[in-house]
Amino acid sequence: MCSYASQGVIETAAAAGGAVRRAQSLRKALAPPQLLRWLSSLLLLAVLTAPGLLGCCRDLVTGESFFCLGELSVAEEVELGAAVAPSFLAQSGGRYPDLDLGAYLREIVVTKLAPRTHRPELPWSFDIVNSSQPNAFALPGGKVFITRGLLARLETEGQFAHLMGHELGHICHRHALRGQGRSALFDLLLGIIIIGTAERQVLQTGPDDPLLVTSTAGAIGNLAFLPFDRGQELESDQRGIDYALAAGYDPREGRKTFEMFLRIKREAGQRETVFDELFNTHPLDERRIDEIDDYIAERHPAIAAGQRHELIASRPEFENQIGRLRQADEVYARLDTARALIGDARKRKNQSPLDSAEEILRGCARDLPQHARFPVALAVVAMERKNPADALRHLDRACALDPQLFEARFFRGVVYRETMKWDSAREELLAAHELFPMSPFPSFLLGEVCERLEDPAEAAKWYRAAIDVAPAGSEVERRARARLRDLRHAA
């Protein structure tokens, strides 16, 4: 039997906007935020008058049923994750370009851990995203991610195995499908990508702002965490223990992740209190450490007693791989500094900080010559100096290194647009849109370019696409609506 808590039903329905029922059309244009809010009200009315619309989903680990807004098939879960993943990667700086490290860790996740989960049949995948923020997250259907910033802070392979087992646990339990009085899944994922705190400020600028992408790339922070509740987090901690152990790792290493988070908080002068847990969806790190210890002691007393000596805590290859990443992470810290200097130059309307930023970035590019984000940042400096030739030279280098990097393709489209090379601009902006379909900026600029190419019907299509995914009230939405009005009047 599926248990319906009336308040949870009403809250979830009010936030849902029919999102789960749109899972089969995720690759089509999305409804604008105003329409989503209107649909939310309609759905609430429908729930109150026709309870039969509500559905039961099943936890594929425990077998228990839970409230949801319509059951998703496995194929729909996979489609949902596939639809959202490109935008997740694009807004976080793309894939980290160390192929050896990616292959090593992918083998752990996809080959060792995933087959030992409760859903081995899923098309599991793993990627490192090139963000300095310490984070890990999972999308429905089997897509698992960890950031460069979190990897650089890990100490052992067993710690990594538990952390990834935790993310696999969220997918196996289908936690993202549960009605928790928040928003339905697709709207939630869309909000994470385009309406986060960091991007909300940037979205008030124009769509041709050269700082647009570098202001948000890599800044996923806590936005990438789906807001699972405390029980779900603790449940996934247990799955992390189970899956890591089944793959031959010492699950006691898992406590080191939360010890690390505690250490970071204390270094920042933060202290956990009981009030933090009352007003936070995640349990306290100290509690999670205790829960891990208790679960291992109860379920695996031989491990707790230190009698399973064959289990892997770490291996030299992991230490070597992560050591190389830590060195690169220090270089990316300099990129973050340079980006702050570029922002300072913009804010103060004084180009002198650009000299320091350029010097830092040239050093970064020398230290990591195969990493595309440094020439992209050098291109931004050139764009700030109104030097499109230098910007294009850096962007050509970035695209040669990583043709799938959204920042590089987007900015190359911007430079071609500024230099009135309309066909080249359209080609690059189309590529950028494919890489980040939930961003309104490539769509808006494609509308402008199509106007220049004297194709008003195509321009209108792209302006509508920008409006569909732009947050309500943002500058890009306002300008897209204005261009649509002008096109209608001209017709």
C-alpha positions in Angstrom: 0.0 0.0 0.0 1.1 3.5 -0.8 0.8 5.9 2.2 -0.5 9.4 1.3 0.3 12.1 3.8 -2.2 14.8 2.9 0.1 17.8 3.5 3.0 16.2 1.6 0.6 15.4 -1.3 -0.6 19.0 -1.4 2.8 20.6 -1.1 4.3 18.3 -3.7 1.4 18.7 -6.1 1.5 22.5 -5.8 5.2 22.5 -6.7 5.1 19.9 -9.4 3.9 21.8 -12.5 3.1 18.5 -14.2 6.8 17.9 -14.6 7.0 14.2 -14.2 4.2 13.7 -16.7 6.3 15.6 -19.2 9.2 13.2 -18.9 8.6 11.7 -22.3 9.0 15.1 -24.0 12.1 16.4 -22.2 14.0 17.1 -25.4 11.2 19.4 -26.6 11.0 23.1 -25.7 10.3 23.7 -22.0 7.4 25.7 -20.6 8.4 29.2 -19.4 8.5 29.6 -15.6 5.2 31.6 -15.6 3.4 28.7 -17.3 5.0 26.3 -14.9 3.6 28.2 -11.9 0.1 28.3 -13.6 0.3 24.6 -14.3 1.2 24.1 -10.6 -2.0 25.7 -9.5 -4.0 23.6 -12.0 -2.4 20.5 -10.8 -3.1 21.3 -7.2 -6.8 21.8 -8.1 -6.7 18.5 -10.0 -5.2 16.7 -7.0 -7.8 18.1 -4.6 -10.7 17.1 -6.9 -9.3 13.9 -8.5 -7.0 12.0 -6.2 -6.9 9.2 -8.7 -4.2 11.2 -10.6 -1.7 10.5 -7.8 0.6 7.5 -8.2 2.6 4.9 -6.3 6.3 4.3 -7.1 8.4 1.5 -5.7 11.7 1.6 -4.0 13.8 -1.0 -5.9 16.0 -1.7 -2.9 13.5 -2.1 -0.1 10.4 -3.0 -2.2 8.3 -0.4 -0.3 5.9 1.9 -2.2 5.9 5.6 -1.9 4.0 8.6 -3.1 4.9 10.1 -6.5 3.2 12.0 -9.3 3.0 9.1 -11.7 5.3 6.1 -12.0 8.3 6.5 -14.3 9.5 3.5 -16.2 13.2 2.6 -16.2 13.4 3.9 -19.8 11.9 7.2 -18.7 14.3 7.5 -15.8 17.2 6.9 -18.2 15.8 9.5 -20.7 15.4 12.0 -17.9 19.0 11.7 -16.8 20.2 11.8 -20.4 18.2 14.9 -21.1 19.6 16.8 -18.1 23.2 15.5 -18.1 24.6 17.7 -20.9 23.4 20.9 -19.1 24.8 19.7 -15.8 28.2 19.2 -17.4 28.2 22.4 -19.3 27.3 24.6 -16.4 30.0 23.0 -14.2 32.9 23.6 -16.5 32.7 20.4 -18.6 34.5 17.1 -18.1 37.9 17.2 -16.4 40.4 16.5 -19.2 42.5 13.8 -17.5 41.6 10.7 -19.5 43.8 8.3 -17.5 42.2 9.4 -14.2 38.7 9.3 -15.6 39.3 5.8 -16.9 40.7 4.6 -13.6 37.8 5.9 -11.5 35.2 4.9 -14.1 36.4 1.3 -13.7 35.8 1.5 -10.0 32.3 3.0 -10.3 31.0 1.2 -13.5 32.8 -2.1 -13.4 33.3 -2.8 -9.6 30.5 -0.9 -7.8 27.6 -0.7 -10.2 27.2 -4.4 -10.9 26.9 -5.0 -7.1 24.1 -2.6 -6.6 20.4 -3.4 -6.6 20.0 -2.1 -10.2 22.9 -3.6 -12.1 20.9 -3.4 -15.4 21.0 0.4 -15.6 23.4 2.0 -18.2 25.7 3.4 -15.5 28.1 6.1 -16.3 30.7 8.2 -14.4 32.3 11.6 -15.1 34.6 14.0 -13.3 33.3 17.6 -13.7 35.8 20.4 -13.9 34.6 22.4 -10.9 36.6 23.6 -7.9 33.6 23.2 -5.6 33.7 19.9 -3.5 30.6 18.0 -4.6 29.2 14.8 -5.9 25.8 14.1 -7.4 23.7 11.5 -9.3 21.0 11.8 -11.9 18.2 9.4 -12.5 18.9 6.5 -14.8 22.5 5.8 -13.6 24.6 9.0 -14.3 27.1 9.7 -11.4 29.4 12.7 -11.1 32.1 14.0 -8.8 33.9 17.3 -9.0 37.6 17.9 -9.3 37.4 19.9 -6.1 36.0 17.0 -4.1 38.4 14.4 -5.6 41.4 16.6 -4.7 40.3 16.4 -1.0 39.9 12.6 -0.8 42.5 10.6 0.9 41.9 6.9 -0.1 40.3 4.8 -2.7 38.0 3.2 -0.2 36.7 6.7 0.7 36.0 7.3 -3.0 34.3 3.9 -3.3 32.0 4.7 -0.4 31.2 8.1 -1.7 30.3 6.8 -5.1 28.3 3.9 -3.5 26.3 6.6 -1.7 25.4 8.3 -5.0 24.6 4.9 -6.6 22.3 4.3 -3.6 20.3 7.4 -4.3 19.6 6.1 -7.8 18.9 2.5 -6.6 16.4 3.8 -4.0 14.9 6.2 -6.6 15.1 8.9 -4.0 14.7 11.7 -6.6 11.2 10.4 -7.5 9.9 10.6 -3.9 7.2 13.3 -3.1 8.8 15.3 -0.3 6.7 18.5 -0.5 9.2 20.1 -2.8 9.1 20.3 -6.6 8.6 17.5 -9.0 11.7 16.0 -10.4 12.2 17.7 -13.8 11.3 21.2 -12.6 13.7 20.6 -9.7 16.6 19.6 -12.0 15.8 22.5 -14.3 15.9 24.9 -11.3 19.2 23.5 -10.2 20.7 24.2 -13.6 19.4 27.6 -14.5 17.9 29.3 -11.5 20.6 28.9 -8.8 21.8 31.7 -6.6 25.0 32.2 -8.5 23.3 32.3 -11.9 20.4 34.4 -10.8 22.7 37.4 -10.4 24.4 36.7 -13.8 21.0 36.3 -15.5 20.3 40.0 -14.8 23.1 40.9 -17.2 22.8 40.9 -21.0 23.1 37.7 -23.0 26.2 39.1 -24.7 28.1 39.8 -21.5 31.6 38.3 -22.0 31.8 37.4 -18.3 28.6 35.5 -18.6 29.8 31.9 -18.8 33.0 32.2 -16.8 31.0 33.7 -13.9 29.0 30.5 -13.6 31.1 27.7 -15.0 32.4 25.5 -12.2 30.2 27.3 -9.6 27.8 24.5 -9.0 28.4 24.5 -5.3 25.5 23.0 -3.3 23.2 23.5 -6.3 24.1 20.1 -7.6 22.8 18.4 -4.6 19.3 17.2 -5.1 17.5 18.1 -1.8 17.2 14.6 -0.4 16.0 14.4 3.2 18.0 13.2 6.2 16.6 9.7 6.1 17.5 9.3 2.4 21.0 10.6 3.0 21.5 8.1 5.9 20.0 5.3 3.8 22.4 6.1 0.9 25.3 6.1 3.4 24.3 2.5 4.2 24.2 1.6 0.6 27.7 3.1 0.2 28.9 0.8 2.9 27.2 -2.2 1.3 28.3 -1.6 -2.2 31.9 -0.6 -1.3 32.2 -3.8 0.8 30.8 -6.0 -2.0 33.5 -4.6 -4.3 36.2 -5.4 -1.8 36.8 -2.0 -0.1 37.0 -1.3 3.6 33.8 0.7 4.2 35.2 2.3 7.4 37.0 4.7 5.0 33.6 6.3 4.3 33.7 8.2 7.6 36.7 10.2 6.3 34.5 12.1 3.9 32.4 13.6 6.7 35.5 14.1 8.9 36.8 16.2 6.0 33.6 18.2 5.7 33.7 18.8 9.5 37.4 19.9 9.2 36.5 22.4 6.4 33.7 23.9 8.4 35.8 24.2 11.5 38.6 25.9 9.5 36.0 28.3 8.3 34.9 29.0 11.9 31.6 27.1 11.6 30.3 24.8 14.3 27.5 22.2 13.9 24.6 22.5 16.3 21.3 20.8 16.8 19.6 23.8 15.1 21.6 23.1 12.0 19.9 19.7 11.6 16.5 21.1 12.3 16.7 23.5 9.4 18.8 21.5 6.9 17.8 18.6 4.7 21.1 16.9 5.3 22.0 15.3 8.6 24.9 16.6 10.6 28.3 15.3 9.6 29.0 14.2 13.2 25.8 12.2 13.1 26.7 10.6 9.8 30.0 9.5 11.2 28.3 7.9 14.2 25.7 6.2 11.9 28.4 4.8 9.7 30.2 3.3 12.7 27.0 1.9 14.1 25.8 0.3 10.9 29.2 -1.4 10.3 29.3 -2.6 14.0 25.8 -4.0 13.7 25.9 -5.5 10.2 29.6 -6.3 9.9 31.1 -6.8 13.4 34.2 -8.5 12.0 35.1 -5.3 10.0 34.4 -3.2 13.1 36.8 -5.4 15.0 39.5 -5.0 12.3 39.4 -8.7 11.3 38.9 -8.3 7.6 42.5 -7.5 6.5 41.9 -8.4 2.9 39.7 -5.3 2.3 41.2 -2.4 0.3 41.6 0.9 2.0 43.6 2.4 -0.8 46.1 1.5 -3.6 49.3 3.1 -4.8 47.7 3.7 -8.3 44.9 5.8 -6.7 47.4 7.8 -4.7 49.4 8.5 -7.9 46.3 9.5 -9.9 44.9 11.8 -7.2 48.4 13.3 -6.5 48.4 14.4 -10.2 45.0 15.9 -9.8 45.9 17.7 -6.6 48.7 19.4 -8.5 46.3 20.5 -11.2 43.8 21.7 -8.6 46.4 24.2 -7.3 46.7 25.5 -10.9 42.9 25.9 -11.1 43.0 27.8 -7.8 45.0 30.4 -9.8 42.3 30.4 -12.5 39.8 31.2 -9.8 42.0 34.1 -8.7 42.3 35.4 -12.3 38.6 35.2 -12.8 38.1 37.3 -9.7 40.5 39.9 -11.2 38.6 40.0 -14.4 35.4 40.6 -12.5 37.1 43.3 -10.5 38.2 45.0 -13.7 34.6 44.9 -15.0 33.2 46.2 -11.7 35.7 49.1 -11.3 35.7 49.8 -15.1 39.4 49.8 -14.8 41.4 47.5 -17.1 44.6 47.4 -14.9 43.6 44.1 -13.1 43.5 42.5 -16.6 47.3 42.6 -16.8 47.6 40.6 -13.6 44.9 38.2 -14.7 46.6 37.6 -18.0 49.9 36.9 -16.4 48.3 34.4 -14.1 46.4 32.7 -16.9 49.5 32.4 -19.1 51.3 30.6 -16.3 48.3 28.3 -15.9 48.3 27.5 -19.6 52.1 26.7 -19.4 51.6 24.4 -16.4 48.6 22.6 -17.9 48.9 23.0 -21.7 46.2 20.4 -22.5 43.5 22.0 -20.4 41.1 24.2 -22.5 39.6 26.4 -19.8 42.8 28.5 -19.5 42.8 29.7 -23.1 39.0 30.4 -22.7 39.8 32.6 -19.8 42.6 34.3 -21.8 40.0 34.9 -24.5 37.7 36.6 -22.0 40.6 39.0 -21.2 41.0 39.7 -24.9 37.3 40.3 -25.2 37.4 42.7 -22.3 40.1 44.6 -24.1 38.0 44.7 -27.3 40.6 42.5 -29.2 38.5 39.9 -31.1 41.5 38.6 -33.1 43.4 37.6 -29.9 40.2 36.3 -28.4 39.5 34.1 -31.5 43.1 32.8 -31.4 42.7 31.6 -27.8 39.3 30.2 -28.5 40.6 28.2 -31.5 43.2 26.7 -29.2 40.5 25.9 -26.6 38.2 24.2 -29.2 41.1 22.2 -30.6 41.8 20.9 -27.1 38.1 20.2 -26.2 35.5 20.7 -28.9 32.8 19.7 -26.3 33.6 22.6 -23.9 30.5 24.9 -23.9 32.4 28.0 -22.9 34.8 27.7 -25.8 32.0 27.2 -28.4 29.8 29.8 -26.9 32.4 32.5 -26.8 33.6 31.7 -30.3 30.1 32.3 -31.4 30.0 35.6 -29.6 33.3 36.7 -31.2 32.0 35.7 -34.7 28.8 37.7 -34.0 30.8 40.7 -32.9 32.9 40.6 -36.1 29.7 40.1 -38.2 30.7 36.6 -39.5 27.1 35.5 -39.2 27.4 32.0 -40.7 30.3 31.1 -38.5 28.5 32.6 -35.5 25.4 30.5 -36.2 27.5 27.3 -36.4 29.2 27.9 -33.1 26.1 29.0 -31.3 24.3 25.9 -32.5 27.1 23.8 -31.1 26.9 25.7 -27.8 23.1 25.1 -27.7 23.6 21.4 -28.2 26.1 21.3 -25.3 23.9 23.3 -23.0 20.3 23.1 -24.1 18.9 24.5 -20.9 20.8 27.8 -21.2 18.9 30.7 -22.8 22.0 32.5 -24.0 22.9 30.6 -27.1 19.2 30.6 -28.1 18.9 34.4 -27.8 22.1 35.1 -29.7 21.0 32.6 -32.4 17.8 34.7 -32.7 19.9 37.8 -33.3 22.2 36.0 -35.8 19.2 34.7 -37.8 17.8 38.2 -38.0 21.1 39.3 -39.5 20.8 36.4 -41.9 17.3 37.7 -42.9 15.5 34.6 -41.5 12.8 36.1 -39.2 10.9 32.8 -38.8 14.0 31.1 -37.5 14.9 34.1 -35.4 11.5 33.9 -33.7 11.9 30.2 -33.1 15.1 30.9 -31.2 13.8 33.8 -29.2 10.9 31.6 -28.1 13.4 28.9 -27.1 15.3 31.4 -25.0 12.1 32.5 -23.3 11.2 28.9 -22.6 14.2 28.3 -20.4 15.0 31.8 -19.1 14.0 32.6 -15.5 11.0 35.0 -15.2 12.1 38.6 -15.0 15.6 38.0 -16.2 17.3 40.4 -18.7 17.6 37.7 -21.3 13.9 36.9 -21.1 12.9 40.6 -21.3 15.1 41.2 -24.4 13.9 38.0 -26.1 10.3 39.1 -25.7 11.1 42.6 -27.0 12.7 41.1 -30.1 9.7 38.8 -30.7 7.4 41.9 -30.5 9.5 43.8 -33.0 9.5 40.8 -35.4 5.7 40.6 -35.2 5.3 44.3 -35.8 7.7 44.1 -38.8 5.7 41.3 -40.3 
